[in-house]
Amino acid sequence: HLDPTLSGSGVASSADVNFDDALGFVLTGEYALSNGGYVGIKYTNIDYKAFGVTVSGNSIGGILGVRF
């Protein structure tokens, strides 16, 4: 990510944080179903740094789709 920023709203509107540029990776696996659909899983690994503090942006998610 280039120039990542966290912006607050409401009471935290003055708490905007600019993070350093971050390099990470995404790993995706999918399985094709017989009806033209697919299911899968996605893992993201990335760390953001600001003010000497590292924040993890790691995540895991599901994928559900259809080809047409």
All heavy atoms as TSV, in Angstrom:
chain	resi	resn	atom	element	x	y	z
A	1	HIS	N	N	0.832	-1.168	0.000
A	1	HIS	CA	C	0.000	0.000	0.000
A	1	HIS	C	C	0.878	1.232	0.000
A	1	HIS	O	O	1.838	1.320	0.755
A	1	HIS	CB	C	-0.919	0.009	1.208
A	1	HIS	CG	C	-1.993	-1.019	1.152
A	1	HIS	ND1	N	-2.483	-1.625	2.270
A	1	HIS	CD2	C	-2.680	-1.543	0.127
A	1	HIS	CE1	C	-3.435	-2.477	1.942
A	1	HIS	NE2	N	-3.563	-2.447	0.636
A	2	LEU	N	N	0.520	2.194	-0.828
A	2	LEU	CA	C	1.256	3.439	-0.899
A	2	LEU	C	C	0.477	4.532	-0.164
A	2	LEU	O	O	-0.706	4.729	-0.414
A	2	LEU	CB	C	1.472	3.848	-2.351
A	2	LEU	CG	C	2.260	2.852	-3.202
A	2	LEU	CD1	C	2.312	3.312	-4.647
A	2	LEU	CD2	C	3.658	2.677	-2.646
A	3	ASP	N	N	1.141	5.203	0.755
A	3	ASP	CA	C	0.564	6.299	1.529
A	3	ASP	C	C	-0.727	5.902	2.266
A	3	ASP	O	O	-1.751	6.571	2.131
A	3	ASP	CB	C	0.324	7.502	0.615
A	3	ASP	CG	C	0.070	8.770	1.405
A	3	ASP	OD1	O	0.591	8.900	2.535
A	3	ASP	OD2	O	-0.672	9.637	0.895
A	4	PRO	N	N	-0.715	4.814	3.056
A	4	PRO	CA	C	-1.920	4.437	3.799
A	4	PRO	C	C	-2.220	5.438	4.919
A	4	PRO	O	O	-1.315	5.930	5.590
A	4	PRO	CB	C	-1.579	3.056	4.365
A	4	PRO	CG	C	-0.099	2.998	4.387
A	4	PRO	CD	C	0.390	3.889	3.293
A	5	THR	N	N	-3.499	5.755	5.084
A	5	THR	CA	C	-3.944	6.725	6.083
A	5	THR	C	C	-5.158	6.172	6.819
A	5	THR	O	O	-6.038	5.565	6.224
A	5	THR	CB	C	-4.335	8.053	5.401
A	5	THR	OG1	O	-3.225	8.529	4.653
A	5	THR	CG2	C	-4.729	9.090	6.415
A	6	LEU	N	N	-5.196	6.402	8.125
A	6	LEU	CA	C	-6.348	6.051	8.957
A	6	LEU	C	C	-7.015	7.353	9.348
A	6	LEU	O	O	-6.387	8.219	9.957
A	6	LEU	CB	C	-5.903	5.281	10.201
A	6	LEU	CG	C	-6.993	4.947	11.212
A	6	LEU	CD1	C	-7.996	3.972	10.606
A	6	LEU	CD2	C	-6.386	4.370	12.472
A	7	SER	N	N	-8.282	7.515	8.963
A	7	SER	CA	C	-9.019	8.739	9.252
A	7	SER	C	C	-10.135	8.453	10.244
A	7	SER	O	O	-10.875	7.487	10.088
A	7	SER	CB	C	-9.632	9.315	7.974
A	7	SER	OG	O	-8.625	9.628	7.045
A	8	GLY	N	N	-10.254	9.309	11.240
A	8	GLY	CA	C	-11.316	9.180	12.228
A	8	GLY	C	C	-12.487	10.076	11.881
A	8	GLY	O	O	-12.396	10.954	11.026
A	9	SER	N	N	-13.613	9.856	12.547
A	9	SER	CA	C	-14.779	10.715	12.364
A	9	SER	C	C	-15.424	10.957	13.722
A	9	SER	O	O	-15.145	10.255	14.695
A	9	SER	CB	C	-15.781	10.083	11.390
A	9	SER	OG	O	-16.276	8.869	11.917
A	10	GLY	N	N	-16.283	11.948	13.789
A	10	GLY	CA	C	-16.939	12.273	15.056
A	10	GLY	C	C	-15.925	12.744	16.085
A	10	GLY	O	O	-15.115	13.626	15.815
A	11	VAL	N	N	-15.952	12.151	17.269
A	11	VAL	CA	C	-15.047	12.523	18.352
A	11	VAL	C	C	-13.591	12.282	17.970
A	11	VAL	O	O	-12.694	13.009	18.387
A	11	VAL	CB	C	-15.398	11.728	19.638
A	11	VAL	CG1	C	-14.433	12.045	20.753
A	11	VAL	CG2	C	-16.824	12.018	20.059
A	12	ALA	N	N	-13.318	11.278	17.136
A	12	ALA	CA	C	-11.948	10.928	16.740
A	12	ALA	C	C	-11.528	11.594	15.429
A	12	ALA	O	O	-10.564	11.174	14.799
A	12	ALA	CB	C	-11.828	9.421	16.609
A	13	SER	N	N	-12.217	12.661	15.002
A	13	SER	CA	C	-11.904	13.278	13.714
A	13	SER	C	C	-10.514	13.908	13.668
A	13	SER	O	O	-9.959	14.098	12.598
A	13	SER	CB	C	-12.957	14.326	13.350
A	13	SER	OG	O	-12.963	15.356	14.316
A	14	SER	N	N	-9.938	14.217	14.805
A	14	SER	CA	C	-8.590	14.797	14.826
A	14	SER	C	C	-7.513	13.727	14.984
A	14	SER	O	O	-6.346	14.048	15.144
A	14	SER	CB	C	-8.471	15.809	15.965
A	14	SER	OG	O	-8.643	15.161	17.210
A	15	ALA	N	N	-7.896	12.467	14.917
A	15	ALA	CA	C	-6.953	11.362	15.157
A	15	ALA	C	C	-6.460	10.725	13.867
A	15	ALA	O	O	-6.191	9.533	13.837
A	15	ALA	CB	C	-7.611	10.311	16.045
A	16	ASP	N	N	-6.334	11.499	12.785
A	16	ASP	CA	C	-5.831	10.949	11.526
A	16	ASP	C	C	-4.372	10.524	11.683
A	16	ASP	O	O	-3.580	11.224	12.303
A	16	ASP	CB	C	-5.941	11.959	10.400
A	16	ASP	CG	C	-7.383	12.255	10.024
A	16	ASP	OD1	O	-8.280	11.578	10.546
A	16	ASP	OD2	O	-7.600	13.162	9.204
A	17	VAL	N	N	-4.021	9.341	11.122
A	17	VAL	CA	C	-2.659	8.807	11.219
A	17	VAL	C	C	-2.177	8.454	9.821
A	17	VAL	O	O	-2.871	7.765	9.070
A	17	VAL	CB	C	-2.618	7.537	12.105
A	17	VAL	CG1	C	-1.215	6.967	12.159
A	17	VAL	CG2	C	-3.129	7.839	13.505
A	18	ASN	N	N	-0.991	8.929	9.447
A	18	ASN	CA	C	-0.362	8.574	8.179
A	18	ASN	C	C	0.683	7.495	8.451
A	18	ASN	O	O	1.611	7.712	9.221
A	18	ASN	CB	C	0.296	9.791	7.537
A	18	ASN	CG	C	-0.715	10.809	7.091
A	18	ASN	OD1	O	-1.752	10.450	6.561
A	18	ASN	ND2	N	-0.424	12.069	7.313
A	19	PHE	N	N	0.526	6.334	7.824
A	19	PHE	CA	C	1.445	5.217	7.995
A	19	PHE	C	C	2.507	5.237	6.900
A	19	PHE	O	O	2.315	5.834	5.847
A	19	PHE	CB	C	0.690	3.888	7.941
A	19	PHE	CG	C	-0.217	3.665	9.106
A	19	PHE	CD1	C	-1.537	4.085	9.077
A	19	PHE	CD2	C	0.252	3.042	10.252
A	19	PHE	CE1	C	-2.379	3.881	10.156
A	19	PHE	CE2	C	-0.582	2.840	11.335
A	19	PHE	CZ	C	-1.901	3.258	11.281
A	20	ASP	N	N	3.633	4.555	7.152
A	20	ASP	CA	C	4.666	4.366	6.137
A	20	ASP	C	C	4.120	3.448	5.046
A	20	ASP	O	O	3.204	2.655	5.288
A	20	ASP	CB	C	5.918	3.729	6.745
A	20	ASP	CG	C	6.569	4.605	7.805
A	20	ASP	OD1	O	6.351	5.832	7.777
A	20	ASP	OD2	O	7.301	4.060	8.654
A	21	ASP	N	N	4.688	3.542	3.825
A	21	ASP	CA	C	4.320	2.609	2.762
A	21	ASP	C	C	4.552	1.181	3.252
A	21	ASP	O	O	5.484	0.922	4.009
A	21	ASP	CB	C	5.156	2.864	1.515
A	21	ASP	CG	C	4.854	4.219	0.885
A	21	ASP	OD1	O	3.836	4.822	1.242
A	21	ASP	OD2	O	5.649	4.655	0.039
A	22	ALA	N	N	3.684	0.246	2.852
A	22	ALA	CA	C	3.756	-1.125	3.351
A	22	ALA	C	C	3.749	-2.123	2.202
A	22	ALA	O	O	3.063	-1.943	1.202
A	22	ALA	CB	C	2.579	-1.407	4.279
A	23	LEU	N	N	4.534	-3.186	2.355
A	23	LEU	CA	C	4.589	-4.271	1.384
A	23	LEU	C	C	4.098	-5.538	2.067
A	23	LEU	O	O	4.551	-5.881	3.157
A	23	LEU	CB	C	6.027	-4.466	0.888
A	23	LEU	CG	C	6.256	-5.551	-0.138
A	23	LEU	CD1	C	5.507	-5.222	-1.430
A	23	LEU	CD2	C	7.742	-5.703	-0.422
A	24	GLY	N	N	3.156	-6.227	1.453
A	24	GLY	CA	C	2.612	-7.460	2.012
A	24	GLY	C	C	2.314	-8.440	0.893
A	24	GLY	O	O	2.729	-8.251	-0.248
A	25	PHE	N	N	1.576	-9.505	1.225
A	25	PHE	CA	C	1.199	-10.473	0.190
A	25	PHE	C	C	-0.189	-11.021	0.459
A	25	PHE	O	O	-0.704	-10.949	1.571
A	25	PHE	CB	C	2.219	-11.614	0.084
A	25	PHE	CG	C	2.235	-12.563	1.242
A	25	PHE	CD1	C	1.390	-13.659	1.277
A	25	PHE	CD2	C	3.110	-12.374	2.298
A	25	PHE	CE1	C	1.407	-14.549	2.338
A	25	PHE	CE2	C	3.128	-13.247	3.372
A	25	PHE	CZ	C	2.280	-14.341	3.387
A	26	VAL	N	N	-0.806	-11.541	-0.618
A	26	VAL	CA	C	-2.123	-12.163	-0.552
A	26	VAL	C	C	-2.004	-13.571	-1.099
A	26	VAL	O	O	-1.414	-13.790	-2.152
A	26	VAL	CB	C	-3.163	-11.369	-1.381
A	26	VAL	CG1	C	-4.509	-12.077	-1.382
A	26	VAL	CG2	C	-3.304	-9.959	-0.861
A	27	LEU	N	N	-2.533	-14.543	-0.362
A	27	LEU	CA	C	-2.534	-15.943	-0.778
A	27	LEU	C	C	-3.994	-16.366	-0.936
A	27	LEU	O	O	-4.784	-16.220	-0.006
A	27	LEU	CB	C	-1.830	-16.797	0.276
A	27	LEU	CG	C	-1.716	-18.282	0.015
A	27	LEU	CD1	C	-0.864	-18.534	-1.224
A	27	LEU	CD2	C	-1.103	-18.979	1.213
A	28	THR	N	N	-4.351	-16.849	-2.138
A	28	THR	CA	C	-5.732	-17.216	-2.432
A	28	THR	C	C	-5.805	-18.639	-2.962
A	28	THR	O	O	-4.973	-19.049	-3.765
A	28	THR	CB	C	-6.324	-16.270	-3.504
A	28	THR	OG1	O	-6.207	-14.929	-3.056
A	28	THR	CG2	C	-7.776	-16.584	-3.771
A	29	GLY	N	N	-6.797	-19.385	-2.506
A	29	GLY	CA	C	-7.058	-20.723	-3.018
A	29	GLY	C	C	-8.541	-20.854	-3.331
A	29	GLY	O	O	-9.383	-20.424	-2.544
A	30	GLU	N	N	-8.855	-21.400	-4.498
A	30	GLU	CA	C	-10.250	-21.546	-4.903
A	30	GLU	C	C	-10.522	-22.974	-5.375
A	30	GLU	O	O	-9.632	-23.650	-5.878
A	30	GLU	CB	C	-10.591	-20.574	-6.038
A	30	GLU	CG	C	-10.502	-19.133	-5.634
A	30	GLU	CD	C	-10.772	-18.190	-6.787
A	30	GLU	OE1	O	-10.928	-18.652	-7.941
A	30	GLU	OE2	O	-10.813	-16.968	-6.533
A	31	TYR	N	N	-11.776	-23.405	-5.222
A	31	TYR	CA	C	-12.227	-24.723	-5.661
A	31	TYR	C	C	-13.434	-24.523	-6.569
A	31	TYR	O	O	-14.423	-23.889	-6.167
A	31	TYR	CB	C	-12.598	-25.587	-4.453
A	31	TYR	CG	C	-13.162	-26.926	-4.825
A	31	TYR	CD1	C	-12.322	-27.945	-5.270
A	31	TYR	CD2	C	-14.524	-27.172	-4.740
A	31	TYR	CE1	C	-12.839	-29.181	-5.625
A	31	TYR	CE2	C	-15.045	-28.404	-5.085
A	31	TYR	CZ	C	-14.191	-29.396	-5.531
A	31	TYR	OH	O	-14.695	-30.626	-5.882
A	32	ALA	N	N	-13.350	-25.041	-7.803
A	32	ALA	CA	C	-14.447	-24.914	-8.770
A	32	ALA	C	C	-15.529	-25.942	-8.476
A	32	ALA	O	O	-15.253	-27.123	-8.285
A	32	ALA	CB	C	-13.924	-25.101	-10.179
A	33	LEU	N	N	-16.768	-25.490	-8.442
A	33	LEU	CA	C	-17.916	-26.368	-8.247
A	33	LEU	C	C	-18.470	-26.788	-9.604
A	33	LEU	O	O	-18.247	-26.119	-10.617
A	33	LEU	CB	C	-18.994	-25.639	-7.438
A	33	LEU	CG	C	-18.558	-25.120	-6.063
A	33	LEU	CD1	C	-19.657	-24.264	-5.454
A	33	LEU	CD2	C	-18.198	-26.275	-5.148
A	34	SER	N	N	-19.224	-27.876	-9.651
A	34	SER	CA	C	-19.722	-28.421	-10.916
A	34	SER	C	C	-20.774	-27.526	-11.581
A	34	SER	O	O	-20.990	-27.618	-12.780
A	34	SER	CB	C	-20.305	-29.817	-10.700
A	34	SER	OG	O	-21.378	-29.762	-9.772
A	35	ASN	N	N	-21.416	-26.633	-10.840
A	35	ASN	CA	C	-22.463	-25.778	-11.408
A	35	ASN	C	C	-21.937	-24.429	-11.910
A	35	ASN	O	O	-22.706	-23.520	-12.178
A	35	ASN	CB	C	-23.570	-25.546	-10.387
A	35	ASN	CG	C	-23.066	-24.808	-9.155
A	35	ASN	OD1	O	-21.888	-24.477	-9.051
A	35	ASN	ND2	N	-23.958	-24.568	-8.219
A	36	GLY	N	N	-20.629	-24.268	-12.050
A	36	GLY	CA	C	-20.045	-23.020	-12.527
A	36	GLY	C	C	-19.673	-22.057	-11.420
A	36	GLY	O	O	-19.122	-20.999	-11.679
A	37	GLY	N	N	-19.958	-22.413	-10.191
A	37	GLY	CA	C	-19.594	-21.570	-9.060
A	37	GLY	C	C	-18.233	-21.952	-8.508
A	37	GLY	O	O	-17.583	-22.887	-8.966
A	38	TYR	N	N	-17.777	-21.194	-7.542
A	38	TYR	CA	C	-16.523	-21.522	-6.872
A	38	TYR	C	C	-16.542	-21.010	-5.433
A	38	TYR	O	O	-17.273	-20.069	-5.100
A	38	TYR	CB	C	-15.318	-20.966	-7.642
A	38	TYR	CG	C	-15.317	-19.472	-7.835
A	38	TYR	CD1	C	-14.663	-18.636	-6.938
A	38	TYR	CD2	C	-15.952	-18.894	-8.924
A	38	TYR	CE1	C	-14.657	-17.270	-7.116
A	38	TYR	CE2	C	-15.946	-17.530	-9.112
A	38	TYR	CZ	C	-15.295	-16.717	-8.198
A	38	TYR	OH	O	-15.284	-15.357	-8.381
A	39	VAL	N	N	-15.772	-21.665	-4.603
A	39	VAL	CA	C	-15.585	-21.260	-3.213
A	39	VAL	C	C	-14.084	-21.186	-2.961
A	39	VAL	O	O	-13.294	-21.831	-3.649
A	39	VAL	CB	C	-16.245	-22.241	-2.211
A	39	VAL	CG1	C	-17.748	-22.233	-2.365
A	39	VAL	CG2	C	-15.700	-23.640	-2.362
A	40	GLY	N	N	-13.710	-20.393	-2.000
A	40	GLY	CA	C	-12.294	-20.278	-1.732
A	40	GLY	C	C	-12.005	-19.581	-0.421
A	40	GLY	O	O	-12.902	-19.234	0.342
A	41	ILE	N	N	-10.730	-19.379	-0.191
A	41	ILE	CA	C	-10.249	-18.730	1.017
A	41	ILE	C	C	-9.110	-17.796	0.623
A	41	ILE	O	O	-8.372	-18.066	-0.324
A	41	ILE	CB	C	-9.806	-19.775	2.064
A	41	ILE	CG1	C	-9.580	-19.131	3.412
A	41	ILE	CG2	C	-8.618	-20.558	1.597
A	41	ILE	CD1	C	-9.499	-20.141	4.558
A	42	LYS	N	N	-9.003	-16.660	1.327
A	42	LYS	CA	C	-7.983	-15.658	1.016
A	42	LYS	C	C	-7.305	-15.223	2.315
A	42	LYS	O	O	-7.974	-14.927	3.301
A	42	LYS	CB	C	-8.628	-14.456	0.334
A	42	LYS	CG	C	-7.664	-13.348	-0.011
A	42	LYS	CD	C	-8.358	-12.269	-0.820
A	42	LYS	CE	C	-8.677	-11.118	0.069
A	42	LYS	NZ	N	-9.131	-9.924	-0.643
A	43	TYR	N	N	-5.970	-15.197	2.305
A	43	TYR	CA	C	-5.186	-14.750	3.454
A	43	TYR	C	C	-4.341	-13.548	3.043
A	43	TYR	O	O	-3.676	-13.586	2.011
A	43	TYR	CB	C	-4.280	-15.876	3.959
A	43	TYR	CG	C	-3.321	-15.437	5.037
A	43	TYR	CD1	C	-3.788	-15.133	6.305
A	43	TYR	CD2	C	-1.969	-15.309	4.779
A	43	TYR	CE1	C	-2.923	-14.709	7.301
A	43	TYR	CE2	C	-1.091	-14.886	5.768
A	43	TYR	CZ	C	-1.575	-14.596	7.029
A	43	TYR	OH	O	-0.713	-14.169	8.011
A	44	THR	N	N	-4.393	-12.482	3.817
A	44	THR	CA	C	-3.594	-11.282	3.571
A	44	THR	C	C	-2.628	-11.095	4.722
A	44	THR	O	O	-3.022	-11.190	5.892
A	44	THR	CB	C	-4.493	-10.041	3.448
A	44	THR	OG1	O	-5.447	-10.258	2.414
A	44	THR	CG2	C	-3.677	-8.798	3.152
A	45	ASN	N	N	-1.352	-10.819	4.409
A	45	ASN	CA	C	-0.329	-10.588	5.418
A	45	ASN	C	C	0.338	-9.252	5.130
A	45	ASN	O	O	0.996	-9.102	4.100
A	45	ASN	CB	C	0.701	-11.723	5.406
A	45	ASN	CG	C	1.745	-11.557	6.470
A	45	ASN	OD1	O	2.543	-10.637	6.423
A	45	ASN	ND2	N	1.739	-12.453	7.420
A	46	ILE	N	N	0.138	-8.268	6.034
A	46	ILE	CA	C	0.731	-6.947	5.853
A	46	ILE	C	C	0.833	-6.262	7.214
A	46	ILE	O	O	-0.019	-6.470	8.079
A	46	ILE	CB	C	-0.084	-6.099	4.851
A	46	ILE	CG1	C	0.687	-4.852	4.434
A	46	ILE	CG2	C	-1.453	-5.770	5.382
A	46	ILE	CD1	C	0.122	-4.159	3.214
A	47	ASP	N	N	1.882	-5.497	7.417
A	47	ASP	CA	C	2.080	-4.728	8.644
A	47	ASP	C	C	2.240	-3.259	8.290
A	47	ASP	O	O	2.913	-2.906	7.319
A	47	ASP	CB	C	3.339	-5.190	9.392
A	47	ASP	CG	C	3.184	-6.563	10.011
A	47	ASP	OD1	O	2.048	-6.915	10.390
A	47	ASP	OD2	O	4.189	-7.277	10.115
A	48	TYR	N	N	1.613	-2.395	9.081
A	48	TYR	CA	C	1.708	-0.954	8.896
A	48	TYR	C	C	2.500	-0.361	10.051
A	48	TYR	O	O	2.355	-0.795	11.195
A	48	TYR	CB	C	0.311	-0.327	8.860
A	48	TYR	CG	C	-0.542	-0.848	7.733
A	48	TYR	CD1	C	-1.535	-1.795	7.956
A	48	TYR	CD2	C	-0.353	-0.401	6.442
A	48	TYR	CE1	C	-2.317	-2.276	6.929
A	48	TYR	CE2	C	-1.138	-0.873	5.395
A	48	TYR	CZ	C	-2.114	-1.804	5.652
A	48	TYR	OH	O	-2.878	-2.278	4.623
A	49	LYS	N	N	3.333	0.657	9.758
A	49	LYS	CA	C	4.163	1.277	10.789
A	49	LYS	C	C	3.945	2.788	10.800
A	49	LYS	O	O	3.890	3.429	9.758
A	49	LYS	CB	C	5.640	0.992	10.541
A	49	LYS	CG	C	5.994	-0.465	10.666
A	49	LYS	CD	C	7.453	-0.719	10.370
A	49	LYS	CE	C	7.696	-2.228	10.416
A	49	LYS	NZ	N	9.031	-2.581	9.989
A	50	ALA	N	N	3.817	3.330	12.029
A	50	ALA	CA	C	3.711	4.778	12.226
A	50	ALA	C	C	4.209	5.102	13.623
A	50	ALA	O	O	3.866	4.406	14.592
A	50	ALA	CB	C	2.274	5.256	12.063
A	51	PHE	N	N	5.011	6.130	13.736
A	51	PHE	CA	C	5.519	6.589	15.036
A	51	PHE	C	C	6.246	5.489	15.795
A	51	PHE	O	O	6.172	5.411	17.019
A	51	PHE	CB	C	4.390	7.153	15.907
A	51	PHE	CG	C	3.532	8.164	15.222
A	51	PHE	CD1	C	2.204	7.896	14.940
A	51	PHE	CD2	C	4.050	9.389	14.835
A	51	PHE	CE1	C	1.403	8.824	14.313
A	51	PHE	CE2	C	3.262	10.332	14.196
A	51	PHE	CZ	C	1.933	10.047	13.939
A	52	GLY	N	N	6.923	4.576	15.084
A	52	GLY	CA	C	7.652	3.494	15.729
A	52	GLY	C	C	6.776	2.351	16.217
A	52	GLY	O	O	7.250	1.440	16.886
A	53	VAL	N	N	5.499	2.381	15.919
A	53	VAL	CA	C	4.554	1.335	16.330
A	53	VAL	C	C	4.131	0.554	15.095
A	53	VAL	O	O	3.822	1.135	14.054
A	53	VAL	CB	C	3.314	1.957	17.012
A	53	VAL	CG1	C	2.301	0.884	17.358
A	53	VAL	CG2	C	3.713	2.738	18.241
A	54	THR	N	N	4.107	-0.776	15.197
A	54	THR	CA	C	3.677	-1.640	14.101
A	54	THR	C	C	2.267	-2.150	14.365
A	54	THR	O	O	1.967	-2.629	15.455
A	54	THR	CB	C	4.636	-2.836	13.944
A	54	THR	OG1	O	5.953	-2.336	13.681
A	54	THR	CG2	C	4.214	-3.739	12.806
A	55	VAL	N	N	1.404	-2.030	13.365
A	55	VAL	CA	C	0.018	-2.492	13.460
A	55	VAL	C	C	-0.191	-3.579	12.416
A	55	VAL	O	O	0.131	-3.394	11.246
A	55	VAL	CB	C	-0.972	-1.330	13.209
A	55	VAL	CG1	C	-2.401	-1.826	13.281
A	55	VAL	CG2	C	-0.739	-0.207	14.192
A	56	SER	N	N	-0.726	-4.709	12.832
A	56	SER	CA	C	-0.967	-5.820	11.922
A	56	SER	C	C	-2.234	-5.583	11.108
A	56	SER	O	O	-3.278	-5.228	11.652
A	56	SER	CB	C	-1.103	-7.124	12.704
A	56	SER	OG	O	-1.462	-8.178	11.838
A	57	GLY	N	N	-2.134	-5.795	9.799
A	57	GLY	CA	C	-3.287	-5.716	8.916
A	57	GLY	C	C	-3.642	-7.087	8.367
A	57	GLY	O	O	-4.335	-7.191	7.355
A	58	ASN	N	N	-3.173	-8.150	9.031
A	58	ASN	CA	C	-3.423	-9.517	8.575
A	58	ASN	C	C	-4.914	-9.828	8.628
A	58	ASN	O	O	-5.629	-9.375	9.524
A	58	ASN	CB	C	-2.669	-10.521	9.423
A	58	ASN	CG	C	-1.173	-10.325	9.364
A	58	ASN	OD1	O	-0.666	-9.612	8.507
A	58	ASN	ND2	N	-0.459	-10.945	10.261
A	59	SER	N	N	-5.378	-10.618	7.660
A	59	SER	CA	C	-6.778	-11.007	7.648
A	59	SER	C	C	-6.958	-12.319	6.897
A	59	SER	O	O	-6.095	-12.745	6.140
A	59	SER	CB	C	-7.651	-9.926	6.991
A	59	SER	OG	O	-7.315	-9.804	5.625
A	60	ILE	N	N	-8.083	-12.957	7.145
A	60	ILE	CA	C	-8.452	-14.181	6.440
A	60	ILE	C	C	-9.940	-14.043	6.081
A	60	ILE	O	O	-10.707	-13.459	6.850
A	60	ILE	CB	C	-8.183	-15.439	7.289
A	60	ILE	CG1	C	-8.332	-16.697	6.460
A	60	ILE	CG2	C	-9.044	-15.483	8.524
A	60	ILE	CD1	C	-7.774	-17.942	7.105
A	61	GLY	N	N	-10.300	-14.491	4.879
A	61	GLY	CA	C	-11.678	-14.336	4.455
A	61	GLY	C	C	-12.114	-15.438	3.526
A	61	GLY	O	O	-11.303	-16.197	3.002
A	62	GLY	N	N	-13.413	-15.508	3.321
A	62	GLY	CA	C	-13.994	-16.495	2.436
A	62	GLY	C	C	-14.364	-15.889	1.091
A	62	GLY	O	O	-14.616	-14.687	0.985
A	63	ILE	N	N	-14.383	-16.724	0.058
A	63	ILE	CA	C	-14.723	-16.300	-1.300
A	63	ILE	C	C	-15.855	-17.192	-1.797
A	63	ILE	O	O	-15.805	-18.410	-1.642
A	63	ILE	CB	C	-13.511	-16.435	-2.246
A	63	ILE	CG1	C	-12.355	-15.582	-1.749
A	63	ILE	CG2	C	-13.900	-16.066	-3.665
A	63	ILE	CD1	C	-11.051	-15.860	-2.467
A	64	LEU	N	N	-16.869	-16.588	-2.378
A	64	LEU	CA	C	-17.973	-17.316	-2.957
A	64	LEU	C	C	-18.343	-16.606	-4.259
A	64	LEU	O	O	-18.559	-15.393	-4.261
A	64	LEU	CB	C	-19.183	-17.325	-2.010
A	64	LEU	CG	C	-20.432	-18.038	-2.461
A	64	LEU	CD1	C	-20.159	-19.517	-2.682
A	64	LEU	CD2	C	-21.543	-17.854	-1.444
A	65	GLY	N	N	-18.338	-17.329	-5.361
A	65	GLY	CA	C	-18.610	-16.669	-6.642
A	65	GLY	C	C	-19.201	-17.611	-7.664
A	65	GLY	O	O	-19.368	-18.805	-7.433
A	66	VAL	N	N	-19.522	-17.020	-8.805
A	66	VAL	CA	C	-20.081	-17.784	-9.917
A	66	VAL	C	C	-19.468	-17.264	-11.213
A	66	VAL	O	O	-19.246	-16.070	-11.371
A	66	VAL	CB	C	-21.628	-17.689	-9.954
A	66	VAL	CG1	C	-22.102	-16.265	-10.174
A	66	VAL	CG2	C	-22.214	-18.620	-10.991
A	67	ARG	N	N	-19.160	-18.164	-12.133
A	67	ARG	CA	C	-18.616	-17.795	-13.424
A	67	ARG	C	C	-19.757	-17.750	-14.427
A	67	ARG	O	O	-20.635	-18.595	-14.426
A	67	ARG	CB	C	-17.590	-18.820	-13.889
A	67	ARG	CG	C	-16.332	-18.845	-13.044
A	67	ARG	CD	C	-15.353	-19.870	-13.572
A	67	ARG	NE	N	-14.170	-20.259	-12.905
A	67	ARG	CZ	C	-13.618	-19.880	-11.775
A	67	ARG	NH1	N	-14.198	-19.014	-11.053
A	67	ARG	NH2	N	-12.503	-20.354	-11.308
A	68	PHE	N	N	-19.732	-16.747	-15.302
A	68	PHE	CA	C	-20.769	-16.662	-16.329
A	68	PHE	C	C	-20.188	-16.157	-17.620
A	68	PHE	O	O	-19.091	-15.700	-17.685
A	68	PHE	CB	C	-21.935	-15.777	-15.894
A	68	PHE	CG	C	-21.562	-14.383	-15.517
A	68	PHE	CD1	C	-21.580	-13.376	-16.465
A	68	PHE	CD2	C	-21.196	-14.072	-14.221
A	68	PHE	CE1	C	-21.253	-12.084	-16.116
A	68	PHE	CE2	C	-20.853	-12.774	-13.862
A	68	PHE	CZ	C	-20.887	-11.785	-14.819
